[in-house]
Amino acid sequence: MNKSSERRVVEEFISHPSMKLLVRKLEDSETPDFIIHLLNSKVSLEHTRLISPKQKQKESFQKKIIKLAEDKFISLYNASLNVGVSFSYQPMNTKDMGEEYFVALIFNIIESIYLSNKERGFNITTKDFLEENKYIRTVYVHNDVTRSLWQKTGAYLVEYADLKWIQSVINKKSTLITQYNNTFAERWLLLEASIGHQSSGFRFEHIGNNLEKSGFDRVFIYERRPKELIEIP
């Protein structure tokens, strides 16, 4: 994430109605990430994104197998399709079955639809509201396109955030506090979530008093898409 993108997030945060801040200047820095100049004091701000490594790995694998299925299809048929794949919540056991198995699941569905309908224009969604197989809920295929586009689609289940993991993120950021060259009235941490993909979407209702601030005076979770701000008590 570059500094200008990071700054936009921080500007949204400090101007959030619930903060009621009178800010003279927002200063880019390195350690801390930003310095917030208030009317009569300076506040340090560290910023990081909450992106689940486990979910990110899952998303990356799903995108990879879709891309491999697309490459295989184009190499055989040289045809442009618009494809959307909606996965089920069933975990993919790659150790037992391997990557090729899941690529074939996607490819075989698309190939079957294409071969049965290639002589006409088609816009097909398979088994609406039912699972296509154990791992794929539905597949959308449309052939009236000039450019091939295969992607993951569909809603996803927003799960409760792993509090142990969030605490580890807070603890890691807190190790930077001793490197500050300036003295600050307060030290803040901003955790950014809900940035548009499943690995950053969480439920936070269960936080309560279960997280430690680990040297920060205030810790915030900013859910970017709904623009909701949570302060850890």
C-alpha positions in Angstrom: 0.0 0.0 0.0 1.6 3.3 -1.0 1.7 6.4 1.2 -0.9 8.4 -0.8 -3.5 5.5 -0.5 -2.7 5.1 3.2 -3.1 8.9 3.7 -6.5 8.8 2.1 -7.6 6.2 4.7 -6.2 8.2 7.5 -7.9 11.4 6.3 -11.2 9.5 6.3 -10.5 8.4 9.8 -9.6 11.8 11.3 -12.7 13.4 9.6 -15.1 10.7 10.8 -18.0 12.3 12.6 -17.6 10.2 15.7 -14.0 11.5 16.2 -14.9 15.2 16.5 -11.2 16.2 16.0 -9.9 19.7 15.3 -6.9 18.9 13.2 -4.3 21.6 12.2 -2.2 19.3 10.0 -1.7 15.6 9.1 2.0 14.9 8.7 3.4 12.0 6.8 6.0 10.1 8.7 7.7 6.7 8.9 7.8 5.7 12.5 5.0 6.5 13.4 3.2 6.3 10.1 1.6 9.7 10.6 1.6 12.6 13.0 -1.7 14.3 13.8 -1.3 17.9 14.8 -4.2 18.9 16.9 -4.8 22.4 18.2 -2.6 22.0 21.3 -0.9 18.6 21.0 0.6 16.0 18.6 -0.7 12.5 18.3 1.2 9.6 16.8 -0.7 7.2 14.5 0.3 3.8 13.3 -1.8 2.3 10.5 -2.2 -1.3 9.2 -4.7 -3.4 7.3 -6.5 -6.3 8.9 -6.1 -9.0 6.2 -6.5 -12.6 7.3 -3.5 -14.6 6.0 -5.5 -17.8 6.0 -8.4 -16.3 4.1 -6.0 -14.4 1.7 -4.3 -17.7 0.9 -7.8 -19.3 0.2 -8.7 -16.4 -2.1 -5.4 -16.6 -3.9 -5.9 -20.3 -4.6 -9.4 -19.8 -5.9 -8.3 -17.0 -8.3 -5.4 -19.3 -9.4 -7.5 -22.3 -10.3 -10.0 -20.0 -12.1 -7.1 -18.6 -14.1 -5.7 -22.0 -14.9 -9.1 -23.2 -16.1 -9.4 -20.2 -18.3 -5.9 -20.7 -19.8 -6.8 -24.3 -20.5 -10.1 -23.4 -22.1 -8.6 -20.7 -24.3 -5.7 -23.0 -25.4 -8.3 -25.5 -26.6 -11.1 -23.4 -28.0 -9.7 -19.9 -28.4 -13.1 -18.4 -27.4 -13.9 -15.4 -25.2 -16.3 -16.0 -22.4 -17.5 -14.0 -19.4 -17.4 -16.5 -16.5 -18.3 -16.1 -12.8 -17.6 -18.8 -10.3 -19.3 -18.8 -6.9 -17.6 -21.2 -4.5 -19.3 -23.0 -1.6 -18.0 -22.8 2.0 -16.6 -26.3 1.7 -12.8 -26.2 2.4 -10.6 -27.3 -0.5 -8.3 -30.1 0.6 -5.4 -29.5 -1.8 -3.1 -32.0 0.0 -5.3 -35.0 -0.9 -6.6 -34.0 -4.3 -4.2 -31.5 -5.7 -4.6 -28.3 -7.7 -5.4 -30.1 -11.0 -8.5 -31.6 -9.5 -10.1 -28.2 -8.7 -9.0 -26.8 -12.0 -10.8 -29.7 -13.7 -14.0 -29.0 -11.7 -14.2 -25.5 -13.1 -13.0 -26.4 -16.6 -15.4 -29.3 -17.1 -18.5 -27.3 -16.2 -17.5 -24.4 -18.5 -16.5 -26.8 -21.4 -19.8 -28.6 -21.1 -21.8 -25.4 -21.3 -19.8 -24.1 -24.2 -19.9 -27.2 -26.3 -23.7 -27.5 -25.9 -24.4 -23.8 -26.7 -21.5 -22.5 -28.8 -23.5 -22.1 -32.0 -25.7 -19.5 -30.5 -25.5 -16.6 -28.0 -26.0 -17.8 -24.5 -26.2 -16.4 -21.0 -26.4 -19.3 -18.5 -26.3 -19.6 -14.7 -26.1 -23.2 -13.5 -28.4 -24.6 -10.8 -29.6 -21.3 -9.3 -29.8 -21.6 -5.5 -28.3 -25.1 -5.6 -24.7 -26.3 -5.4 -23.1 -27.3 -8.7 -20.9 -29.7 -6.8 -19.4 -29.9 -3.3 -17.0 -27.0 -3.9 -18.8 -24.8 -6.5 -22.2 -23.4 -5.8 -23.0 -21.9 -9.2 -21.3 -20.8 -12.4 -22.4 -18.0 -14.7 -21.3 -18.1 -18.3 -21.9 -15.5 -21.1 -20.5 -15.7 -24.6 -21.5 -12.3 -26.1 -18.2 -10.7 -25.2 -15.0 -9.5 -27.0 -12.7 -10.1 -24.1 -12.2 -13.1 -21.9 -13.0 -12.5 -18.3 -13.1 -15.3 -15.7 -13.5 -14.3 -12.0 -14.8 -15.3 -8.6 -18.3 -14.0 -7.9 -21.0 -14.3 -5.3 -21.6 -13.3 -1.7 -19.4 -14.6 1.1 -19.9 -15.4 4.8 -18.6 -12.7 7.1 -17.0 -14.5 10.0 -16.1 -13.3 13.5 -12.6 -11.8 13.6 -10.0 -14.0 15.3 -9.2 -12.0 18.4 -5.9 -13.8 19.0 -4.7 -12.8 15.5 -5.9 -9.2 16.0 -4.0 -9.0 19.3 -0.9 -10.3 17.6 -1.2 -7.5 15.0 -1.6 -4.9 17.8 1.4 -6.3 19.6 3.6 -6.3 16.5 2.8 -2.6 15.8 3.4 -1.7 19.4 7.1 -2.7 19.1 7.6 0.4 17.0 6.7 2.8 19.8 10.2 2.6 21.3 11.6 3.9 18.0 9.7 7.2 18.1 12.0 10.2 18.1 9.3 12.7 19.2 7.2 12.9 22.3 3.5 12.6 21.7 0.4 13.5 23.9 -1.1 10.1 22.8 -0.2 7.2 20.7 -2.9 5.8 18.4 -3.3 2.7 16.2 -5.7 2.5 13.3 -6.6 -1.0 12.0 -8.3 -0.9 8.6 -10.8 -3.6 7.6 -13.5 -4.2 5.1 -11.6 -3.0 2.0 -13.6 -5.0 -0.5 -12.6 -8.6 -0.3 -13.4 -11.5 1.9 -10.0 -11.6 3.6 -10.6 -8.2 5.1 -14.2 -8.6 6.1 -15.0 -9.5 9.7 -17.6 -9.3 12.4 -16.5 -7.4 15.5 -19.5 -7.6 17.9 -17.6 -10.0 20.2 -14.6 -7.8 20.9 -15.8 -6.4 24.2 -12.9 -6.1 26.6 -11.0 -9.0 25.1 -8.2 -7.0 23.4 -5.2 -5.2 25.0 -3.9 -1.9 23.6 -0.3 -3.0 24.2 1.2 0.5 24.8 -1.2 2.5 22.6 -3.5 5.0 24.2 -6.2 4.4 21.7 -6.8 1.7 19.2 -9.4 1.9 16.4 -10.9 -0.4 13.8 -12.1 1.4 10.7 -14.4 -0.6 8.5 -13.8 1.1 5.2 -16.7 0.1 3.1 -19.5 0.9 5.6 -17.3 3.7 7.0 -17.9 2.5 10.5 -15.5 3.2 13.3 -15.0 1.0 16.4 -12.8 2.0 19.3 -11.3 -0.8 21.4 -12.2 -0.1 25.1 
